[in-house]
Amino acid sequence: MRIASMICVGVFGIVGFAGASALLGDRVGDPFTLRDCPVANHAIGEMGEPVVRVYDGREIRFCCDDCIETFEADLKVSLAEVDKSIIASQMPFYPATTCLVSGEELGSMGQPIDMVWNNRLVRLCCKGCVKTFTKDPQAVIAKLDEAVKEAQRKDYPLENCPISDEKLGGMGEPTEIVVGNRLVRFCCEGCEGDFYRNPGAIIAALDEAWKAKKPEMFAEAEAKDAGKK
């Protein structure tokens, strides 16, 4: 099985949506970056404010309260399905060809392990590196963030802030974050905060811009995925 899940399903925090700032103390790692509700499969936000739950530090967003019971009926299976979607969506943007733990070339020790840690795809060369990763995941994520910035900043496809539509650089040096293995740039810190109200919608728009500018990124990811089957 090529997906190694890092989610420990057990006691979990339940948080109602009261603005993104209310979630930051509970979420660990990236927000939920998929555009669609994992149960209803339509865009989050279409039925009003998203409903947010945090499972052992991992944020999942839904279109409405009704979807939560279905998702939690078999939480392990539901989270594994989310993992599959996250891996597929983040693979075109994954910046590293080597394992961020060992430094070995991915694939040199057999099929790479594609795992999801709190909504972030991390690719490792072997099970031994998975164990090492779990000891200090934030250190590896920090390396991954820097690799994403280095790989994506030069060809970044948006000229304007995805929140305000202001020209990037028009209000001083743009601010930037890495979410879901994408670099996201803003005109100011205020817009950076607004991103977390519905990150999936912004990420979806950013992905479309990348597809228009560098379609080969997505073709390469599809070829890799086909080679694993």
Backbone as CSV, one residue per row, in Angstrom:
resi,resn,N_x,N_y,N_z,CA_x,CA_y,CA_z,C_x,C_y,C_z
1,MET,0.855,-1.184,0.000,0.000,0.000,0.000,0.887,1.229,0.000
2,ARG,0.718,2.115,-0.951,1.689,3.185,-1.136,1.421,4.403,-0.286
3,ILE,0.315,4.429,0.453,0.036,5.570,1.310,0.240,5.148,2.751
4,ALA,1.177,5.800,3.411,1.386,5.539,4.828,0.717,6.646,5.606
5,SER,-0.321,6.321,6.351,-1.082,7.366,7.040,-0.429,7.714,8.353
6,MET,-0.316,9.030,8.601,0.262,9.509,9.842,-0.812,10.002,10.802
7,ILE,-2.045,9.594,10.577,-3.130,10.097,11.389,-3.456,9.072,12.459
8,CYS,-3.444,9.470,13.698,-3.856,8.599,14.778,-5.300,8.931,15.102
9,VAL,-6.210,8.041,14.771,-7.619,8.296,14.967,-7.994,7.847,16.371
10,GLY,-8.517,8.752,17.157,-8.906,8.432,18.512,-9.649,9.612,19.071
11,VAL,-9.178,10.142,20.194,-9.803,11.324,20.753,-9.503,12.498,19.851
12,PHE,-10.523,13.281,19.491,-10.296,14.386,18.579,-11.058,15.598,19.040
13,GLY,-10.525,16.764,18.659,-11.181,18.016,18.997,-12.248,18.332,17.976
14,ILE,-13.361,18.868,18.431,-14.431,19.277,17.542,-14.585,20.774,17.651
15,VAL,-14.433,21.458,16.529,-14.435,22.907,16.519,-15.456,23.397,15.525
16,GLY,-16.370,24.226,15.925,-17.314,24.836,15.005,-16.678,26.028,14.336
17,PHE,-17.147,26.397,13.146,-16.561,27.506,12.400,-16.998,28.830,12.997
18,ALA,-16.025,29.606,13.454,-16.313,30.929,13.996,-15.270,31.899,13.489
19,GLY,-14.846,31.698,12.241,-13.767,32.503,11.690,-12.470,31.735,11.811
20,ALA,-11.568,31.926,10.852,-10.349,31.120,10.798,-9.502,31.283,12.039
21,SER,-9.478,32.470,12.636,-8.594,32.695,13.775,-8.933,31.794,14.946
22,ALA,-10.192,31.361,15.050,-10.590,30.508,16.156,-10.009,29.110,16.044
23,LEU,-9.503,28.750,14.866,-9.018,27.391,14.639,-7.523,27.235,14.851
24,LEU,-6.815,28.336,14.867,-5.368,28.236,14.780,-4.752,27.530,15.974
25,GLY,-5.378,27.616,17.167,-4.822,26.954,18.330,-5.030,25.461,18.320
26,ASP,-5.911,24.962,17.474,-6.250,23.543,17.441,-5.618,22.816,16.264
27,ARG,-5.515,23.507,15.128,-4.937,22.885,13.948,-3.418,22.820,14.071
28,VAL,-2.850,21.705,13.629,-1.403,21.566,13.541,-1.069,21.335,12.077
29,GLY,-0.228,22.183,11.508,0.127,22.022,10.105,-0.817,22.780,9.196
30,ASP,-0.987,22.272,7.991,-1.723,22.981,6.953,-3.233,22.941,7.167
31,PRO,-3.951,23.972,6.696,-5.405,23.900,6.677,-5.851,22.905,5.612
32,PHE,-7.129,22.639,5.570,-7.706,21.767,4.557,-7.685,22.507,3.223
33,THR,-7.005,21.955,2.228,-6.775,22.682,0.974,-7.590,22.166,-0.204
34,LEU,-8.423,21.160,0.006,-9.260,20.681,-1.089,-10.458,21.615,-1.259
35,ARG,-10.843,21.874,-2.483,-11.953,22.792,-2.749,-13.291,22.202,-2.336
36,ASP,-13.436,20.875,-2.521,-14.742,20.247,-2.362,-14.896,19.561,-1.010
37,CYS,-16.121,19.529,-0.535,-16.473,18.791,0.677,-16.157,17.307,0.473
38,PRO,-15.493,16.647,1.421,-15.132,15.239,1.228,-16.321,14.283,1.261
39,VAL,-17.490,14.772,1.622,-18.689,13.936,1.636,-19.610,14.279,0.468
40,ALA,-19.972,15.555,0.331,-20.942,15.966,-0.688,-20.304,16.199,-2.058
41,ASN,-18.997,16.380,-2.080,-18.263,16.559,-3.339,-18.677,17.790,-4.140
42,HIS,-19.105,18.846,-3.459,-19.263,20.121,-4.143,-18.512,21.191,-3.355
43,ALA,-18.335,22.339,-3.956,-17.425,23.341,-3.414,-17.829,23.786,-2.013
44,ILE,-16.859,23.761,-1.125,-17.075,24.252,0.232,-17.316,25.765,0.170
45,GLY,-18.340,26.213,0.878,-18.689,27.626,0.873,-19.936,27.920,0.066
46,GLU,-20.356,26.993,-0.783,-21.557,27.199,-1.596,-22.831,27.219,-0.756
47,MET,-22.788,26.569,0.427,-23.963,26.486,1.285,-23.802,27.337,2.543
48,GLY,-22.952,28.354,2.459,-22.690,29.194,3.617,-21.294,28.947,4.158
49,GLU,-21.039,29.426,5.358,-19.713,29.280,5.953,-19.341,27.807,6.086
50,PRO,-18.075,27.473,5.797,-17.639,26.085,5.974,-17.789,25.633,7.424
51,VAL,-17.985,24.337,7.595,-17.981,23.723,8.918,-16.648,23.013,9.078
52,VAL,-15.971,23.285,10.180,-14.606,22.790,10.366,-14.545,21.843,11.555
53,ARG,-13.857,20.730,11.366,-13.542,19.813,12.464,-12.042,19.580,12.481
54,VAL,-11.505,19.362,13.664,-10.076,19.089,13.816,-9.924,17.734,14.486
55,TYR,-9.268,16.812,13.790,-9.071,15.449,14.262,-7.596,15.247,14.600
56,ASP,-7.283,15.177,15.882,-5.896,15.010,16.318,-4.973,16.018,15.644
57,GLY,-5.411,17.265,15.574,-4.603,18.334,14.995,-4.806,18.547,13.514
58,ARG,-5.538,17.667,12.859,-5.720,17.758,11.407,-7.070,18.379,11.068
59,GLU,-7.037,19.444,10.286,-8.260,20.149,9.929,-8.939,19.510,8.722
60,ILE,-10.248,19.294,8.832,-11.088,18.856,7.716,-12.265,19.814,7.633
61,ARG,-12.626,20.230,6.412,-13.731,21.160,6.205,-14.874,20.490,5.440
62,PHE,-16.081,20.904,5.802,-17.293,20.357,5.197,-18.192,21.499,4.727
63,CYS,-19.103,21.148,3.833,-20.039,22.153,3.329,-21.145,22.441,4.328
64,CYS,-21.471,21.460,5.192,-22.579,21.636,6.131,-22.455,20.619,7.272
65,ASP,-23.222,20.826,8.328,-23.199,19.923,9.478,-23.650,18.514,9.119
66,ASP,-24.551,18.391,8.150,-25.102,17.078,7.807,-24.038,16.099,7.320
67,CYS,-22.948,16.618,6.764,-21.909,15.745,6.206,-21.015,15.122,7.277
68,ILE,-21.017,15.693,8.459,-20.078,15.250,9.490,-20.381,13.824,9.953
69,GLU,-21.645,13.518,10.185,-22.005,12.181,10.659,-21.576,11.112,9.664
70,THR,-21.782,11.376,8.394,-21.372,10.418,7.362,-19.860,10.235,7.375
71,PHE,-19.118,11.320,7.475,-17.656,11.261,7.469,-17.136,10.480,8.672
72,GLU,-17.742,10.698,9.828,-17.254,10.097,11.067,-17.778,8.678,11.288
73,ALA,-18.679,8.198,10.419,-19.197,6.837,10.569,-18.070,5.814,10.488
74,ASP,-17.095,6.075,9.618,-15.874,5.263,9.567,-14.736,6.242,9.327
75,LEU,-14.256,6.833,10.391,-13.301,7.938,10.301,-12.002,7.525,9.631
76,LYS,-11.524,6.329,9.918,-10.267,5.868,9.332,-10.366,5.792,7.810
77,VAL,-11.457,5.215,7.327,-11.665,5.101,5.877,-11.837,6.479,5.251
78,SER,-12.595,7.342,5.907,-12.835,8.682,5.374,-11.541,9.474,5.262
79,LEU,-10.699,9.412,6.273,-9.431,10.134,6.230,-8.503,9.558,5.167
80,ALA,-8.548,8.234,4.977,-7.719,7.620,3.935,-8.147,8.104,2.551
81,GLU,-9.441,8.301,2.344,-9.928,8.821,1.062,-9.487,10.263,0.858
82,VAL,-9.506,11.048,1.924,-8.993,12.422,1.839,-7.516,12.403,1.476
83,ASP,-6.761,11.483,2.087,-5.332,11.363,1.772,-5.105,11.137,0.279
84,LYS,-5.903,10.261,-0.318,-5.749,9.987,-1.751,-5.950,11.252,-2.576
85,SER,-6.959,12.032,-2.210,-7.223,13.271,-2.943,-6.110,14.289,-2.741
86,ILE,-5.585,14.356,-1.531,-4.499,15.300,-1.244,-3.237,14.913,-2.006
87,ILE,-2.918,13.642,-2.035,-1.726,13.201,-2.765,-1.861,13.549,-4.245
88,ALA,-3.020,13.271,-4.816,-3.229,13.568,-6.239,-3.130,15.060,-6.518
89,SER,-3.665,15.894,-5.634,-3.673,17.337,-5.882,-2.313,17.978,-5.647
90,GLN,-1.516,17.411,-4.745,-0.230,18.029,-4.405,0.954,17.469,-5.197
91,MET,0.779,16.297,-5.802,1.896,15.682,-6.509,2.512,16.583,-7.588
92,PRO,1.715,17.317,-8.386,2.341,18.170,-9.414,3.246,19.256,-8.841
93,PHE,3.042,19.589,-7.569,3.782,20.693,-6.962,4.928,20.218,-6.069
94,TYR,5.047,18.898,-5.904,6.068,18.415,-4.967,7.450,18.745,-5.509
95,PRO,8.290,19.442,-4.727,9.519,20.021,-5.288,10.762,19.147,-5.212
96,ALA,10.728,18.096,-4.404,11.966,17.366,-4.120,12.029,16.038,-4.873
97,THR,13.198,15.725,-5.378,13.431,14.421,-6.006,14.210,13.501,-5.082
98,THR,14.590,14.023,-3.933,15.283,13.218,-2.928,14.457,13.180,-1.648
99,CYS,14.705,12.169,-0.837,14.055,12.045,0.466,14.567,13.149,1.379
100,LEU,13.665,13.874,2.024,14.059,14.990,2.881,14.614,14.534,4.229
101,VAL,14.577,13.240,4.486,15.167,12.701,5.716,16.555,12.143,5.453
102,SER,16.666,11.250,4.477,17.941,10.570,4.231,18.804,11.247,3.175
103,GLY,18.178,11.998,2.288,18.901,12.581,1.159,19.038,11.646,-0.021
104,GLU,18.504,10.429,0.109,18.581,9.459,-0.988,17.603,9.836,-2.096
105,GLU,17.951,9.475,-3.333,17.069,9.730,-4.452,15.768,8.942,-4.266
106,LEU,14.640,9.616,-4.461,13.357,8.922,-4.367,13.261,7.863,-5.455
107,GLY,12.953,6.640,-5.069,12.888,5.520,-5.996,14.129,4.662,-5.982
108,SER,15.206,5.132,-5.346,16.446,4.353,-5.322,16.375,3.178,-4.360
109,MET,15.389,3.193,-3.466,15.233,2.106,-2.494,13.875,1.432,-2.655
110,GLY,13.381,1.423,-3.867,12.052,0.886,-4.119,11.044,2.020,-4.254
111,GLN,9.783,1.659,-4.337,8.725,2.648,-4.509,8.729,3.656,-3.361
112,PRO,8.787,4.967,-3.651,8.733,5.956,-2.565,7.442,5.823,-1.759
113,ILE,7.515,6.191,-0.497,6.340,6.197,0.360,5.711,7.590,0.301
114,ASP,4.499,7.666,-0.214,3.751,8.912,-0.274,2.828,8.960,0.928
115,MET,3.129,9.825,1.873,2.337,9.895,3.091,1.772,11.302,3.250
116,VAL,0.715,11.396,4.040,0.107,12.691,4.317,0.226,12.963,5.806
117,TRP,0.866,14.074,6.116,0.963,14.522,7.511,0.175,15.821,7.643
118,ASN,-0.952,15.744,8.325,-1.786,16.928,8.571,-1.985,17.766,7.304
119,ASN,-2.480,17.102,6.280,-2.845,17.720,4.996,-1.659,18.090,4.113
120,ARG,-0.477,17.578,4.399,0.695,17.857,3.571,1.281,16.551,3.032
121,LEU,1.451,16.464,1.727,2.143,15.336,1.112,3.628,15.414,1.432
122,VAL,4.160,14.301,1.918,5.595,14.154,2.160,6.026,12.843,1.524
123,ARG,7.076,12.888,0.715,7.557,11.697,0.025,8.881,11.253,0.655
124,LEU,8.931,9.995,1.073,10.115,9.460,1.747,10.572,8.188,1.036
125,CYS,11.848,7.851,1.251,12.431,6.739,0.488,12.133,5.371,1.081
126,CYS,11.849,5.313,2.412,11.708,4.005,3.041,10.982,4.123,4.383
127,LYS,10.614,2.985,4.945,9.909,2.964,6.227,10.770,3.503,7.365
128,GLY,12.071,3.304,7.263,12.967,3.832,8.287,12.885,5.344,8.379
129,CYS,12.751,5.985,7.231,12.649,7.441,7.216,11.293,7.919,7.725
130,VAL,10.265,7.086,7.564,8.963,7.427,8.151,9.099,7.510,9.669
131,LYS,9.784,6.558,10.270,9.990,6.570,11.724,10.775,7.807,12.157
132,THR,11.795,8.148,11.395,12.587,9.338,11.727,11.740,10.592,11.595
133,PHE,10.939,10.647,10.554,10.072,11.802,10.331,9.149,12.049,11.521
134,THR,8.568,10.989,12.056,7.596,11.140,13.137,8.215,11.717,14.412
135,LYS,9.526,11.621,14.556,10.189,12.163,15.743,10.228,13.688,15.731
136,ASP,10.327,14.277,14.544,10.364,15.736,14.433,9.807,16.153,13.075
137,PRO,8.501,15.997,12.882,7.932,16.303,11.570,8.084,17.757,11.157
138,GLN,8.035,18.673,12.113,8.118,20.085,11.759,9.456,20.449,11.127
139,ALA,10.521,19.776,11.529,11.839,20.051,10.944,11.856,19.660,9.465
140,VAL,11.219,18.540,9.131,11.165,18.100,7.735,10.238,19.013,6.936
141,ILE,9.126,19.401,7.527,8.191,20.307,6.845,8.862,21.650,6.558
142,ALA,9.704,22.112,7.464,10.435,23.365,7.227,11.347,23.243,6.006
143,LYS,12.019,22.103,5.858,12.843,21.863,4.666,11.979,21.838,3.410
144,LEU,10.829,21.197,3.519,9.916,21.105,2.386,9.413,22.491,1.986
145,ASP,9.093,23.320,2.963,8.648,24.689,2.677,9.693,25.456,1.875
146,GLU,10.942,25.355,2.288,12.009,26.072,1.584,12.179,25.551,0.161
147,ALA,12.031,24.241,-0.002,12.146,23.658,-1.344,11.001,24.130,-2.243
148,VAL,9.797,24.256,-1.677,8.648,24.752,-2.439,8.896,26.191,-2.892
149,LYS,9.355,27.034,-1.994,9.621,28.434,-2.338,10.664,28.534,-3.450
150,GLU,11.707,27.766,-3.316,12.785,27.794,-4.297,12.299,27.333,-5.670
151,ALA,11.440,26.335,-5.685,10.978,25.765,-6.956,9.910,26.619,-7.639
152,GLN,9.093,27.314,-6.858,7.908,27.966,-7.431,7.990,29.486,-7.533
153,ARG,8.875,30.116,-6.816,8.878,31.585,-6.794,9.175,32.186,-8.175
154,LYS,10.126,31.622,-8.892,10.541,32.197,-10.177,9.391,32.227,-11.179
155,ASP,8.633,31.145,-11.269,7.575,31.030,-12.279,6.181,31.237,-11.694
156,TYR,6.103,31.821,-10.530,4.804,31.999,-9.858,3.801,32.608,-10.826
157,PRO,2.621,31.992,-10.993,1.749,32.359,-12.119,0.826,33.558,-11.897
158,LEU,0.699,34.035,-10.668,-0.214,35.144,-10.404,0.546,36.467,-10.290
159,GLU,0.043,37.497,-10.948,0.620,38.835,-10.835,-0.073,39.649,-9.750
160,ASN,-1.291,39.243,-9.404,-2.067,39.978,-8.414,-2.317,39.123,-7.179
161,CYS,-2.587,39.771,-6.080,-2.922,39.100,-4.823,-4.230,38.322,-5.005
162,PRO,-4.297,37.068,-4.570,-5.515,36.277,-4.766,-6.674,36.714,-3.872
163,ILE,-6.417,37.579,-2.910,-7.464,38.060,-2.018,-7.960,39.442,-2.442
164,SER,-7.048,40.406,-2.566,-7.434,41.800,-2.844,-7.425,42.148,-4.320
165,ASP,-6.751,41.358,-5.117,-6.523,41.611,-6.541,-5.569,42.780,-6.776
166,GLU,-4.903,43.238,-5.720,-3.881,44.273,-5.873,-2.632,43.667,-6.513
167,LYS,-1.916,44.495,-7.241,-0.673,44.053,-7.879,0.329,43.621,-6.808
168,LEU,0.900,42.436,-6.968,1.922,41.987,-6.032,3.130,42.904,-6.121
169,GLY,3.546,43.434,-4.996,4.646,44.391,-4.962,4.166,45.824,-4.936
170,GLY,2.874,46.050,-5.193,2.344,47.410,-5.201,2.227,48.022,-3.827
171,MET,2.268,47.186,-2.783,2.170,47.663,-1.399,3.423,47.291,-0.617
172,GLY,4.536,47.174,-1.334,5.775,46.733,-0.705,6.045,45.279,-1.030
173,GLU,7.020,44.711,-0.392,7.399,43.327,-0.652,6.230,42.394,-0.338
174,PRO,5.846,41.539,-1.294,4.743,40.604,-1.017,5.067,39.687,0.160
175,THR,4.036,39.298,0.893,4.211,38.264,1.908,3.900,36.921,1.255
176,GLU,4.385,35.851,1.843,4.163,34.544,1.241,4.114,33.452,2.289
177,ILE,3.358,32.424,1.981,3.240,31.244,2.822,3.322,30.014,1.930
178,VAL,3.544,28.868,2.528,3.475,27.595,1.816,2.345,26.792,2.433
179,VAL,1.382,26.399,1.609,0.233,25.621,2.052,-0.028,24.537,1.007
180,GLY,-0.149,23.296,1.461,-0.427,22.209,0.526,0.618,22.095,-0.571
181,ASN,1.870,22.352,-0.229,2.996,22.311,-1.170,2.870,23.322,-2.300
182,ARG,2.075,24.387,-2.071,2.032,25.508,-3.005,2.549,26.769,-2.304
183,LEU,3.313,27.537,-3.040,3.651,28.883,-2.598,2.451,29.775,-2.887
184,VAL,2.022,30.554,-1.901,0.928,31.509,-2.080,1.443,32.877,-1.657
185,ARG,1.299,33.861,-2.547,1.828,35.203,-2.304,0.689,36.213,-2.173
186,PHE,0.879,37.186,-1.278,-0.142,38.178,-0.974,0.460,39.578,-1.022
187,CYS,-0.430,40.565,-1.197,0.043,41.953,-1.227,0.394,42.463,0.159
188,CYS,-0.210,41.858,1.205,0.019,42.340,2.571,-0.353,41.254,3.571
189,GLU,0.007,41.454,4.829,-0.274,40.474,5.863,-1.766,40.326,6.127
190,GLY,-2.525,41.411,5.934,-3.968,41.330,6.129,-4.614,40.321,5.209
191,CYS,-4.194,40.302,3.968,-4.740,39.340,3.007,-4.296,37.921,3.334
192,GLU,-3.115,37.792,3.874,-2.630,36.469,4.277,-3.581,35.857,5.298
193,GLY,-4.042,36.664,6.235,-4.984,36.177,7.236,-6.323,35.790,6.625
194,ASP,-6.797,36.575,5.643,-8.085,36.285,5.005,-8.067,34.986,4.212
195,PHE,-6.904,34.558,3.784,-6.769,33.315,3.028,-7.386,32.137,3.774
196,TYR,-7.257,32.122,5.089,-7.665,30.960,5.876,-9.177,30.834,6.035
197,ARG,-9.951,31.794,5.551,-11.401,31.664,5.626,-11.909,30.558,4.690
198,ASN,-11.312,30.457,3.517,-11.683,29.388,2.577,-10.477,29.064,1.698
199,PRO,-9.469,28.417,2.277,-8.218,28.175,1.526,-8.402,27.319,0.291
200,GLY,-9.346,26.390,0.319,-9.527,25.502,-0.825,-9.897,26.246,-2.098
201,ALA,-10.698,27.294,-1.975,-11.099,28.069,-3.145,-9.912,28.818,-3.741
202,ILE,-9.068,29.368,-2.886,-7.887,30.099,-3.363,-6.896,29.133,-4.008
203,ILE,-6.687,27.983,-3.373,-5.766,26.987,-3.920,-6.258,26.494,-5.276
204,ALA,-7.565,26.291,-5.419,-8.115,25.832,-6.701,-7.851,26.850,-7.807
205,ALA,-8.018,28.141,-7.489,-7.753,29.189,-8.484,-6.271,29.255,-8.828
206,LEU,-5.422,29.092,-7.814,-3.978,29.086,-8.044,-3.577,27.902,-8.924
207,ASP,-4.168,26.742,-8.672,-3.863,25.553,-9.482,-4.219,25.781,-10.947
208,GLU,-5.347,26.437,-11.196,-5.739,26.717,-12.581,-4.724,27.629,-13.256
209,ALA,-4.193,28.590,-12.511,-3.177,29.480,-13.075,-1.906,28.710,-13.414
210,TRP,-1.533,27.767,-12.544,-0.365,26.933,-12.829,-0.599,26.052,-14.057
211,LYS,-1.803,25.504,-14.172,-2.120,24.640,-15.325,-2.010,25.413,-16.631
212,ALA,-2.418,26.681,-16.596,-2.337,27.503,-17.807,-0.900,27.852,-18.149
213,LYS,-0.071,28.063,-17.124,1.303,28.493,-17.360,2.257,27.331,-17.593
214,LYS,2.093,26.254,-16.831,3.021,25.123,-16.930,2.251,23.797,-16.930
215,PRO,1.534,23.507,-17.993,0.746,22.270,-18.037,1.608,21.011,-17.925
216,GLU,2.873,21.125,-18.265,3.743,19.954,-18.194,3.904,19.438,-16.767
217,MET,3.754,20.319,-15.765,3.839,19.882,-14.371,2.804,18.802,-14.082
218,PHE,1.620,18.984,-14.601,0.518,18.073,-14.318,0.628,16.796,-15.139
219,ALA,1.151,16.908,-16.347,1.376,15.722,-17.172,2.423,14.814,-16.531
220,GLU,3.468,15.423,-15.980,4.519,14.639,-15.317,3.977,13.924,-14.089
221,ALA,3.132,14.607,-13.319,2.557,13.989,-12.123,1.649,12.828,-12.498
222,GLU,0.866,12.979,-13.551,-0.011,11.906,-14.002,0.798,10.702,-14.471
223,ALA,1.934,10.965,-15.117,2.790,9.860,-15.582,3.382,9.099,-14.407
224,LYS,3.782,9.844,-13.370,4.311,9.185,-12.171,3.270,8.303,-11.526
225,ASP,2.046,8.834,-11.429,0.965,8.077,-10.792,0.638,6.822,-11.597
226,ALA,0.643,6.930,-12.906,0.358,5.774,-13.761,1.420,4.690,-13.580
227,GLY,2.653,5.113,-13.349,3.746,4.165,-13.171,3.658,3.389,-11.877
228,LYS,2.869,3.879,-10.917,2.745,3.207,-9.622,1.669,2.139,-9.641
229,LYS,0.785,2.182,-10.653,-0.363,1.279,-10.651,-0.033,-0.051,-11.301
